[in-house]
Amino acid sequence: MAKCPTGHSQFGQQTTKNTLRLVSNYPHKPDDDILRLLARGEEEGMRLLFAAYYEHVCLTIARLVRDPHTAEDLAQEVFFEIWKKRTQLRIRSGLRAYLSRAARNRALNHLRDRRTSWDDAEELERTETGDPSAQQTLEGDELQAIVDAAIDALPEKCRVVFVLKRFEHMSHQEIADTLGISTKTVENHMTRALKLLRARLGPWLK
């Protein structure tokens, strides 16, 4: 079994917090430096990559799969795959873009493994809207938490399409190609997602 540079046989065999502590003090290096180290098969390159981009990969996946523990597991799989292919990597789009794509694909594969049918008719989930006091004011972090919760509460297919559009900046055609659906279905999911978000967030945004 391949051994990863964080000191255990697979990333998933050590908790994320412990792993992050191992690399949290690593200085950020330019992508080219990290890639050169990886190309030489040096563990230092993997530690630097993990320290620089783990949180970004986790967040990208978590937006799609919702469950934080699943997101951590899938993120670790992304890095483990990179470690296995470290000497064959050919990355020209920049590490952040490459890892975003790898994270997105890993999350979508996970959803497909659960046999999500993107063209199935789905009932809209009821979303309970809070009734904030007129005098209540929210700090930026509090409002962001409410927005995040509203996105998490979307039906899965709506949420995935919404995240790919708004956070991954994919076009309707790119989303359609990625999910194997029509652009019309993408538009329908986006319309539904925005309608649900407006209903849930309206009182907070007035």
C-alpha positions in Angstrom: 0.0 0.0 0.0 1.3 3.4 -0.9 2.4 5.5 2.0 1.5 9.2 2.0 3.8 11.9 3.2 1.7 12.8 6.3 3.0 9.7 8.0 0.2 7.2 7.5 -0.6 4.7 4.8 -3.6 6.6 3.5 -4.9 10.1 4.1 -8.2 8.8 5.4 -6.5 6.9 8.3 -5.8 10.0 10.3 -8.2 12.7 11.3 -8.3 15.8 9.3 -7.4 18.0 12.3 -4.4 16.0 13.1 -3.3 16.0 9.5 -3.7 19.7 9.2 -1.7 20.3 12.4 1.2 18.4 10.7 1.3 20.8 7.8 -0.3 24.0 9.2 3.1 25.6 9.8 4.3 25.0 6.3 5.0 28.2 4.3 3.1 28.7 1.1 5.2 28.1 -2.0 4.6 29.0 -5.6 2.8 26.3 -7.6 5.8 25.8 -9.8 7.9 24.9 -6.8 5.3 22.5 -5.5 5.0 20.8 -8.9 8.8 20.5 -9.3 9.0 18.7 -5.9 6.1 16.4 -6.8 7.7 15.6 -10.2 10.8 14.5 -8.3 8.6 12.3 -6.0 9.5 14.3 -2.9 7.2 14.2 0.0 7.8 17.8 0.8 5.9 18.7 -2.3 2.8 16.8 -1.1 3.0 18.4 2.3 3.1 21.8 0.7 0.3 21.0 -1.6 -1.9 19.7 1.2 -1.2 22.7 3.4 -2.0 25.2 0.7 -5.1 23.6 -0.8 -6.7 21.1 1.5 -9.3 23.6 2.9 -10.2 24.8 -0.6 -10.7 21.2 -1.8 -12.8 20.4 1.3 -15.0 23.4 0.8 -15.5 22.7 -2.9 -16.7 19.1 -2.1 -18.7 20.1 0.9 -20.8 22.5 -1.2 -21.9 19.6 -3.3 -22.2 16.6 -0.9 -23.3 18.6 2.2 -22.0 16.1 4.8 -18.7 17.5 6.2 -17.3 14.0 7.1 -18.0 12.7 3.6 -16.4 15.9 2.2 -13.2 15.3 4.3 -13.0 11.7 3.2 -13.4 12.6 -0.5 -10.9 15.5 -0.2 -8.4 13.0 1.2 -9.0 10.7 -1.7 -8.3 13.6 -4.1 -4.9 14.2 -2.5 -4.1 10.5 -2.3 -4.8 10.1 -6.0 -2.4 13.0 -6.7 0.3 11.4 -4.5 -0.1 8.1 -6.4 0.3 10.0 -9.8 2.8 12.6 -8.5 5.5 11.9 -11.1 3.1 11.8 -14.0 1.2 15.0 -13.3 0.9 17.5 -16.2 -0.8 20.6 -14.8 -1.0 23.7 -17.0 -4.1 25.4 -15.6 -2.6 26.1 -12.1 -3.0 24.0 -9.0 -6.1 25.7 -7.7 -8.0 25.2 -10.9 -6.8 21.6 -11.2 -7.7 20.8 -7.7 -11.1 22.5 -8.0 -11.9 20.3 -11.0 -10.6 17.2 -9.3 -12.7 18.0 -6.2 -15.8 18.7 -8.2 -15.4 15.4 -10.2 -14.9 13.4 -7.0 -18.0 14.9 -5.4 -20.1 14.3 -8.5 -18.9 10.8 -8.8 -19.9 10.2 -5.2 -23.4 11.6 -6.0 -23.6 9.4 -9.1 -22.6 6.3 -7.0 -25.7 7.1 -4.9 -27.6 6.7 -8.2 -28.9 10.2 -8.3 -31.1 10.6 -11.4 -30.8 14.1 -12.6 -33.8 14.0 -14.9 -36.2 12.4 -12.4 -39.1 14.6 -11.4 -38.7 15.6 -7.8 -41.0 17.1 -5.2 -40.0 20.4 -3.8 -38.9 20.1 -0.3 -40.7 22.4 2.1 -38.4 25.1 3.4 -39.3 26.7 6.7 -38.5 30.4 6.7 -37.5 32.0 10.0 -39.4 34.9 11.3 -36.7 37.4 12.4 -37.6 40.3 14.6 -37.8 43.6 12.8 -35.2 44.9 15.3 -32.8 42.0 14.7 -29.6 42.8 13.0 -27.1 40.3 11.7 -23.3 40.4 11.5 -21.8 39.3 8.2 -20.8 35.9 9.5 -24.3 35.3 10.9 -26.0 36.2 7.6 -23.5 34.0 5.7 -24.4 31.1 8.0 -28.1 31.6 7.1 -27.3 31.8 3.4 -25.2 28.6 3.7 -28.0 26.8 5.6 -30.5 27.9 2.9 -28.3 26.5 0.1 -27.8 23.2 2.1 -31.6 22.9 2.5 -32.2 22.9 -1.3 -33.2 19.6 -2.9 -30.0 17.8 -3.9 -30.3 18.3 -7.7 -31.2 22.0 -7.4 -28.3 22.5 -4.9 -25.7 20.8 -7.1 -26.7 22.8 -10.2 -26.8 26.0 -8.1 -23.3 25.4 -6.6 -21.8 24.5 -10.0 -23.2 27.7 -11.5 -22.6 30.2 -8.6 -19.5 28.9 -7.0 -17.7 27.0 -9.7 -18.7 29.5 -12.4 -19.7 26.9 -14.9 -22.0 27.8 -17.8 -25.3 26.1 -18.3 -23.8 24.0 -21.2 -20.8 23.0 -19.0 -23.2 21.9 -16.2 -25.4 20.0 -18.7 -22.3 18.2 -20.1 -20.9 17.4 -16.7 -24.2 16.0 -15.3 -25.4 14.4 -18.6 -28.6 16.5 -18.7 -30.1 19.1 -21.1 -29.5 22.8 -20.7 -33.3 23.1 -20.2 -33.1 20.8 -17.2 -30.2 22.9 -15.8 -32.3 26.1 -16.3 -35.2 24.4 -14.5 -33.1 23.4 -11.5 -31.6 26.9 -11.3 -35.1 28.5 -11.5 -36.3 26.2 -8.7 -33.2 26.8 -6.6 -33.5 30.6 -6.8 -37.2 30.5 -6.0 -36.6 28.4 -2.9 -33.7 30.6 -1.8 -35.8 33.8 -2.3 -38.6 32.2 -0.2 -36.2 31.2 2.6 -34.0 34.3 2.7 -36.5 37.0 1.8 -37.3 38.1 5.4 -33.5 38.4 6.1 -32.7 40.4 3.0 -35.5 43.0 3.1 
